[in-house]
Amino acid sequence: MLVPLHGVGSRQDLPLPLELVALGAGLTLAITFILVLRSWGDPKWCEFRGRPLPGLTRLVDNPILQWVLRLVVLGVFAVAILALVAGKDKISNPFPGFLFVWVWVGLVPVSLVGGHLWRTLNPVRTLLLWRGALRRESQEPLPMGLYPAALGLLAFTWLELVQPDRATTQVLKWWALAFAAAMLAGALVAGPRWISSAEPFETFASTMARMSPWQRREGVLHLVNPLRHVSSAVPRRGLWAVCCVLLGSTAFDSLSNGPWWIRTTQSAAVPSWLTGTLGLAACVALVTLTFWWGVRAVEHAVSPRQPLMDSLARSMVPIVAGYALAHYATLLVLEGQRVAINLSDPLVRGDNWFGTAEMGVNGAIFDYTTVVAWGQVLLIVGAHVVGVLSAHDIAVRYLPRERWRSAQLPLLAVMVLYTCGGLFLLFA
């Protein structure tokens, strides 16, 4: 039997007092919002502005380089799939760690540093390109927007956090088969637009890439201020649903690893998968309702009234990125090494294909627990400060000047709630 990997980490070892950190986080956001209200009443980041990099564009668009990288990524995925299909169902099978650590957690830093790199390297797109199914790239979005991807992300987080025996190959085979059938069938019918609207991992990566310093305009890469990037990029329909699922599921991950939740579920008469499902749904619903409440106050002040859920959801992107890094960075550092070690023996029979099987996991990061703790706190608080700045800049584009202060106060309350709640769950 394998051990689920999503809970591996050091959150319970953080040495900082929760009360002071939560108070400091709330005060930081309040002060930031006051400074924002006193600083500017006109949007600063609504227009695209960046430094064009034609040389870098030619390099990253080079078809030889792109295909080399695609084939390398496809080869790594092929080894992982081989481990899933033919490897023994033991704790050293690399596929669970590959999926839950390298792919799920690793997409965050990859996208923050590399922008929309995953869109090019996505193995699903590579296979379809190979088959000629994506010869005509259509940029016209599907009418359903990102809602299919939001449902896919919710399903994946349920697998990661709730599904019984979720790290066994028997369970993961069925999920992998369902994912492949949905993606390939949809792409063959609707083309690349289906991948853009429904592929959960690409949607996750693209959402994180909104905070990267790279933005493409008219085919040319530009070096941009990440705040300008996230605030000026056109939001896709359903972005709010994607962000609420990501933030709510991260909150539930912390909640489900806390002692209160463990004691409650162990003593409950109902199955653990049922309480887990209800807990995950409740966390996502709470994030959705509070965000809707904050946005609704802005919408009521706009004339003529218009929906702003997706527009203001752009301000949630830095919050999602900060939460993901704070909660899962140590998981990526430690378990990421273990995945690299186990990939040398995908069939779990003592092989050493890539020369890493004899290596050990370096846990030196936990010699600096105070540094790690402060890093996690600063990531959450800093992400919320950036979210407040972005939300303000977006909101003042729509609000009349006489209302742009009072109408944003509910958004401040929501972000203070997210900060204090996130820190409480992190330390719990």
C-alpha positions as CSV (number, residue, x, y, z in Angstrom):
1,M,0.0,0.0,0.0
2,L,1.3,3.4,-0.9
3,V,1.2,6.5,1.3
4,P,-0.6,9.6,-0.1
5,L,1.8,12.3,-1.0
6,H,-0.2,15.5,-0.8
7,G,0.2,15.8,3.0
8,V,4.0,15.5,3.0
9,G,5.4,18.8,4.4
10,S,6.5,20.7,7.4
11,R,3.5,23.0,8.1
12,Q,3.2,21.7,11.7
13,D,6.8,22.6,12.5
14,L,6.5,26.4,11.9
15,P,7.9,28.2,15.0
16,L,6.0,31.5,14.7
17,P,3.1,32.5,17.0
18,L,-0.1,32.3,15.1
19,E,-1.8,35.2,16.8
20,L,0.9,37.8,16.0
21,V,1.3,36.6,12.4
22,A,-2.5,36.8,11.8
23,L,-2.7,40.2,13.4
24,G,0.3,41.4,11.4
25,A,-1.2,40.1,8.2
26,G,-4.5,41.8,8.8
27,L,-2.9,45.1,9.7
28,T,-0.6,44.9,6.6
29,L,-3.5,44.5,4.3
30,A,-5.5,47.2,6.0
31,I,-2.6,49.7,5.8
32,T,-1.9,48.7,2.2
33,F,-5.5,49.3,1.2
34,I,-5.5,52.7,3.0
35,L,-2.4,53.7,1.1
36,V,-3.9,52.5,-2.1
37,L,-7.0,54.6,-1.5
38,R,-4.9,57.7,-0.8
39,S,-2.5,57.0,-3.7
40,W,-4.4,56.9,-6.9
41,G,-7.9,57.1,-8.3
42,D,-7.0,56.3,-11.9
43,P,-5.9,52.8,-13.1
44,K,-2.1,52.5,-13.5
45,W,-1.8,49.0,-15.0
46,C,-4.8,48.7,-17.3
47,E,-2.8,49.2,-20.5
48,F,-0.2,46.8,-21.8
49,R,3.4,48.2,-21.6
50,G,6.6,46.2,-21.8
51,R,10.0,45.9,-23.3
52,P,9.9,43.9,-26.6
53,L,12.4,41.1,-26.9
54,P,12.5,40.0,-30.5
55,G,15.7,38.0,-30.1
56,L,14.3,35.9,-27.3
57,T,11.1,35.5,-29.2
58,R,13.0,34.0,-32.2
59,L,14.8,31.7,-29.8
60,V,11.8,30.3,-28.0
61,D,9.8,30.1,-31.2
62,N,12.5,28.1,-32.9
63,P,10.7,24.9,-34.1
64,I,13.8,22.7,-33.5
65,L,14.2,23.9,-29.9
66,Q,10.4,23.5,-29.3
67,W,10.3,19.9,-30.6
68,V,13.4,18.9,-28.7
69,L,11.8,20.2,-25.4
70,R,8.4,18.6,-26.4
71,L,10.0,15.2,-26.9
72,V,12.0,15.4,-23.7
73,V,8.8,16.2,-21.7
74,L,6.9,13.6,-23.6
75,G,9.7,11.0,-22.9
76,V,9.5,11.8,-19.1
77,F,5.7,11.4,-19.2
78,A,6.1,8.1,-21.1
79,V,8.4,6.7,-18.3
80,A,5.9,7.8,-15.7
81,I,3.0,6.2,-17.6
82,L,5.0,3.0,-17.9
83,A,5.4,3.1,-14.2
84,L,1.6,3.4,-13.8
85,V,0.7,0.7,-16.3
86,A,3.5,-1.9,-15.7
87,G,5.2,-0.9,-12.4
88,K,4.5,-2.7,-9.2
89,D,2.0,-1.1,-6.8
90,K,4.6,-0.2,-4.1
91,I,5.5,3.0,-2.3
92,S,8.6,3.4,-4.6
93,N,6.5,3.5,-7.7
94,P,7.2,7.0,-9.1
95,F,3.9,7.8,-10.8
96,P,1.9,9.1,-7.7
97,G,4.8,11.4,-6.8
98,F,5.3,12.4,-10.4
99,L,1.6,13.4,-10.7
100,F,1.0,15.0,-7.4
101,V,4.4,16.7,-7.0
102,W,6.2,17.2,-10.2
103,V,3.2,18.0,-12.4
104,W,0.7,19.5,-9.9
105,V,3.1,21.5,-7.7
106,G,5.9,21.9,-10.2
107,L,3.7,23.8,-12.6
108,V,3.5,26.7,-10.2
109,P,7.2,27.8,-10.3
110,V,7.5,26.7,-14.0
111,S,4.7,29.0,-15.0
112,L,5.8,31.9,-12.7
113,V,9.3,31.8,-14.2
114,G,8.6,30.6,-17.8
115,G,5.2,32.2,-18.5
116,H,3.0,30.2,-20.9
117,L,5.7,27.6,-21.5
118,W,3.5,24.7,-20.5
119,R,1.1,25.5,-23.4
120,T,3.9,24.6,-25.8
121,L,5.2,21.6,-23.8
122,N,1.9,20.1,-22.9
123,P,2.1,16.3,-23.8
124,V,-1.6,16.3,-24.9
125,R,-0.9,19.1,-27.4
126,T,2.3,17.3,-28.5
127,L,0.4,14.1,-29.3
128,L,-2.3,15.9,-31.2
129,L,0.3,17.9,-33.2
130,W,2.0,14.6,-34.0
131,R,-1.3,13.2,-35.3
132,G,-2.0,16.4,-37.2
133,A,-5.1,17.2,-35.2
134,L,-4.0,20.7,-34.3
135,R,-2.8,21.9,-37.7
136,R,-5.1,24.9,-37.6
137,E,-4.7,26.7,-34.4
138,S,-7.9,28.6,-33.6
139,Q,-7.7,31.4,-31.1
140,E,-11.5,31.8,-30.8
141,P,-12.4,30.6,-27.3
142,L,-15.2,28.2,-26.7
143,P,-18.5,29.7,-25.5
144,M,-18.2,27.7,-22.3
145,G,-14.9,29.4,-21.3
146,L,-12.9,27.9,-18.5
147,Y,-15.8,26.2,-16.7
148,P,-14.9,22.7,-18.0
149,A,-11.4,23.2,-16.7
150,A,-12.7,24.4,-13.3
151,L,-14.7,21.1,-13.0
152,G,-11.6,19.2,-14.0
153,L,-9.6,20.9,-11.4
154,L,-12.2,20.2,-8.8
155,A,-12.2,16.5,-9.8
156,F,-8.4,16.4,-9.6
157,T,-8.3,18.0,-6.2
158,W,-10.9,15.5,-5.0
159,L,-8.7,12.7,-6.2
160,E,-5.6,14.3,-4.5
161,L,-7.3,15.0,-1.2
162,V,-10.3,12.8,-0.8
163,Q,-10.3,9.6,-3.0
164,P,-9.6,6.5,-0.9
165,D,-6.3,4.7,-1.9
166,R,-5.6,7.7,-4.1
167,A,-1.8,6.9,-4.4
168,T,-2.3,3.3,-5.6
169,T,-1.8,2.4,-9.3
170,Q,-5.2,0.6,-9.4
171,V,-7.1,3.9,-8.7
172,L,-4.8,6.1,-10.7
173,K,-5.1,4.0,-13.8
174,W,-8.9,4.6,-14.0
175,W,-8.4,8.3,-13.5
176,A,-5.7,8.5,-16.1
177,L,-7.9,6.6,-18.6
178,A,-10.8,9.0,-18.0
179,F,-8.6,12.0,-18.4
180,A,-7.1,10.8,-21.6
181,A,-10.5,9.9,-23.1
182,A,-12.0,13.3,-22.2
183,M,-9.0,15.3,-23.5
184,L,-8.4,13.4,-26.7
185,A,-12.0,13.0,-27.7
186,G,-12.8,16.6,-27.0
187,A,-9.8,17.8,-28.9
188,L,-10.6,15.7,-31.9
189,V,-14.1,17.1,-32.0
190,A,-13.5,20.8,-31.0
191,G,-9.8,21.1,-31.8
192,P,-7.2,23.1,-29.7
193,R,-10.0,25.2,-28.2
194,W,-11.1,22.2,-26.1
195,I,-7.6,21.9,-24.7
196,S,-7.6,25.6,-23.8
197,S,-11.0,25.4,-22.1
198,A,-11.0,21.9,-20.5
199,E,-7.4,20.7,-19.8
200,P,-7.1,21.3,-16.1
201,F,-3.3,21.3,-15.8
202,E,-2.8,23.7,-18.8
203,T,-5.5,26.0,-17.3
204,F,-3.7,25.9,-13.9
205,A,-0.4,26.7,-15.6
206,S,-1.9,29.5,-17.7
207,T,-3.5,31.0,-14.6
208,M,-0.2,31.0,-12.8
209,A,1.6,32.4,-15.9
210,R,-0.5,35.6,-15.5
211,M,2.0,36.5,-12.7
212,S,5.1,35.9,-14.9
213,P,7.3,38.7,-16.3
214,W,6.7,37.5,-19.8
215,Q,3.7,38.7,-22.0
216,R,3.3,38.1,-25.7
217,R,1.7,40.8,-27.9
218,E,1.4,40.5,-31.7
219,G,3.6,37.5,-31.6
220,V,6.5,39.1,-29.7
221,L,7.5,38.4,-26.2
222,H,7.8,41.4,-23.9
223,L,9.4,41.8,-20.5
224,V,6.6,43.3,-18.3
225,N,5.8,44.2,-14.7
226,P,4.0,41.1,-13.3
227,L,1.4,43.4,-11.7
228,R,0.7,45.0,-15.1
229,H,0.6,41.5,-16.7
230,V,-2.0,40.2,-14.3
231,S,-4.1,43.4,-14.4
232,S,-4.0,44.0,-18.1
233,A,-4.4,40.5,-19.5
234,V,-7.9,39.9,-20.8
235,P,-9.8,37.6,-18.4
236,R,-11.4,34.5,-19.8
237,R,-14.9,33.5,-19.0
238,G,-14.9,31.3,-15.9
239,L,-11.6,32.5,-14.5
240,W,-13.3,33.2,-11.2
241,A,-14.4,29.5,-10.9
242,V,-10.8,28.3,-11.6
243,C,-9.4,30.6,-8.9
244,C,-12.1,29.7,-6.3
245,V,-11.5,26.0,-6.9
246,L,-7.7,26.4,-6.5
247,L,-7.9,28.6,-3.4
248,G,-10.6,26.5,-1.8
249,S,-8.9,23.2,-2.4
250,T,-5.6,24.5,-1.0
251,A,-7.5,25.7,2.2
252,F,-9.0,22.2,2.5
253,D,-5.7,20.6,2.1
254,S,-4.4,22.4,5.2
255,L,-7.7,21.9,7.1
256,S,-7.7,18.1,6.4
257,N,-4.1,17.8,7.8
258,G,-5.0,19.6,11.0
259,P,-5.4,17.7,14.3
260,W,-9.0,18.9,14.7
261,W,-10.1,17.5,11.3
262,I,-8.2,14.2,11.8
263,R,-9.8,13.6,15.3
264,T,-13.3,14.5,14.0
265,T,-13.1,12.3,10.9
266,Q,-11.6,9.3,12.8
267,S,-14.4,9.4,15.3
268,A,-17.2,10.0,12.8
269,A,-19.6,7.2,11.9
270,V,-19.7,8.2,8.2
271,P,-17.0,7.2,5.7
272,S,-14.0,9.4,5.4
273,W,-14.5,10.0,1.7
274,L,-18.0,11.5,2.5
275,T,-16.6,13.9,5.1
276,G,-13.8,14.8,2.8
277,T,-16.1,15.5,-0.1
278,L,-18.3,17.7,2.1
279,G,-15.2,19.5,3.5
280,L,-13.8,20.2,0.1
281,A,-17.1,21.4,-1.2
282,A,-17.6,23.6,1.8
283,C,-14.1,25.2,1.4
284,V,-14.6,25.9,-2.3
285,A,-18.2,27.2,-1.6
286,L,-16.9,29.5,1.2
287,V,-14.2,31.1,-1.1
288,T,-16.8,31.5,-3.9
289,L,-19.4,33.1,-1.7
290,T,-17.1,35.5,0.0
291,F,-15.5,36.5,-3.3
292,W,-18.9,37.0,-4.9
293,W,-20.0,39.2,-1.9
294,G,-16.9,41.4,-2.4
295,V,-17.4,41.7,-6.1
296,R,-21.1,42.3,-5.8
297,A,-20.4,45.5,-3.8
298,V,-18.3,46.8,-6.7
299,E,-20.9,45.8,-9.3
300,H,-23.7,47.6,-7.4
301,A,-21.7,50.8,-7.6
302,V,-21.0,50.5,-11.4
303,S,-23.4,52.2,-13.8
304,P,-24.5,50.7,-16.1
305,R,-24.2,47.5,-14.0
306,Q,-22.0,44.8,-15.5
307,P,-20.7,41.4,-14.3
308,L,-17.2,41.8,-12.9
309,M,-16.5,38.3,-11.4
310,D,-13.9,37.4,-14.1
311,S,-12.4,40.9,-14.3
312,L,-11.8,41.0,-10.5
313,A,-10.8,37.3,-10.4
314,R,-7.5,38.5,-11.9
315,S,-6.6,39.9,-8.5
316,M,-7.0,36.4,-7.0
317,V,-4.2,35.0,-9.2
318,P,-1.3,36.3,-7.0
319,I,-3.2,35.0,-3.9
320,V,-3.5,31.5,-5.5
321,A,0.2,31.6,-6.5
322,G,1.3,32.7,-3.0
323,Y,-0.8,30.1,-1.3
324,A,0.5,27.3,-3.6
325,L,4.1,28.2,-3.0
326,A,3.7,28.7,0.8
327,H,1.8,25.4,1.2
328,Y,3.7,23.1,-1.2
329,A,7.3,24.5,-1.6
330,T,8.8,22.1,0.9
331,L,6.8,19.3,-0.6
332,L,8.3,20.0,-4.0
333,V,11.8,20.3,-2.6
334,L,11.7,17.0,-0.7
335,E,9.3,14.7,-2.5
336,G,10.5,16.1,-5.9
337,Q,13.9,14.6,-5.1
338,R,12.2,11.3,-4.3
339,V,10.4,11.3,-7.6
340,A,13.7,11.8,-9.5
341,I,15.2,8.9,-7.6
342,N,12.3,6.5,-8.2
343,L,12.0,7.4,-11.9
344,S,15.2,5.4,-12.5
345,D,13.3,2.3,-11.5
346,P,9.8,2.8,-13.0
347,L,9.0,-0.9,-13.0
348,V,10.0,-1.3,-9.4
349,R,12.4,-4.2,-9.9
350,G,15.7,-2.7,-8.9
351,D,16.7,-0.9,-12.2
352,N,18.7,2.3,-12.4
353,W,17.9,3.7,-15.8
354,F,19.1,7.3,-15.3
355,G,21.7,6.8,-12.6
356,T,19.6,8.3,-9.8
357,A,18.3,5.2,-8.0
358,E,21.1,5.2,-5.5
359,M,20.8,8.8,-4.5
360,G,19.2,9.9,-1.2
361,V,16.8,12.7,-0.3
362,N,18.6,15.9,1.0
363,G,16.6,17.3,3.8
364,A,18.9,20.2,4.6
365,I,16.0,22.6,4.1
366,F,14.7,21.7,7.6
367,D,17.9,22.9,9.2
368,Y,16.5,26.4,8.6
369,T,12.9,26.0,9.9
370,T,12.7,29.7,10.9
371,V,13.7,30.8,7.5
372,V,11.2,28.4,5.9
373,A,8.4,29.6,8.3
374,W,9.0,33.3,7.6
375,G,9.2,32.6,3.9
376,Q,5.8,30.9,4.0
377,V,4.3,33.8,6.0
378,L,5.7,36.4,3.7
379,L,4.5,34.6,0.6
380,I,0.9,34.6,1.9
381,V,0.9,38.2,3.2
382,G,2.8,39.5,0.1
383,A,0.5,37.7,-2.2
384,H,-2.5,39.3,-0.6
385,V,-0.9,42.7,-0.7
386,V,-0.3,42.3,-4.4
387,G,-3.9,41.0,-4.8
388,V,-5.2,44.1,-3.0
389,L,-3.2,46.4,-5.3
390,S,-4.4,44.6,-8.4
391,A,-8.0,44.5,-7.2
392,H,-7.9,48.3,-6.6
393,D,-6.4,49.0,-10.0
394,I,-9.0,46.9,-11.8
395,A,-12.0,48.3,-9.7
396,V,-11.3,51.9,-10.3
397,R,-11.6,51.3,-14.1
398,Y,-15.3,50.7,-13.6
399,L,-16.3,52.7,-10.4
400,P,-17.3,56.3,-10.4
401,R,-14.9,58.5,-8.5
402,E,-17.3,59.2,-5.7
403,R,-17.9,55.5,-5.0
404,W,-14.5,53.9,-5.6
405,R,-13.6,54.0,-1.9
406,S,-16.7,52.7,-0.1
407,A,-17.5,50.1,-2.8
408,Q,-14.1,48.4,-2.4
409,L,-14.3,47.9,1.4
410,P,-16.0,44.5,1.2
411,L,-13.1,43.3,-1.0
412,L,-10.7,44.4,1.7
413,A,-12.7,42.4,4.3
414,V,-12.6,39.3,2.0
415,M,-8.8,39.5,1.5
416,V,-8.2,40.0,5.2
417,L,-10.3,36.9,5.8
418,Y,-8.3,35.0,3.2
419,T,-5.0,36.1,4.8
420,C,-5.9,35.3,8.4
421,G,-7.8,32.1,7.5
422,G,-4.9,30.9,5.3
423,L,-2.3,31.6,8.0
424,F,-4.5,29.9,10.6
425,L,-4.8,26.8,8.5
426,L,-1.1,26.9,7.6
427,F,-0.2,26.8,11.3
428,A,-2.9,24.4,12.3
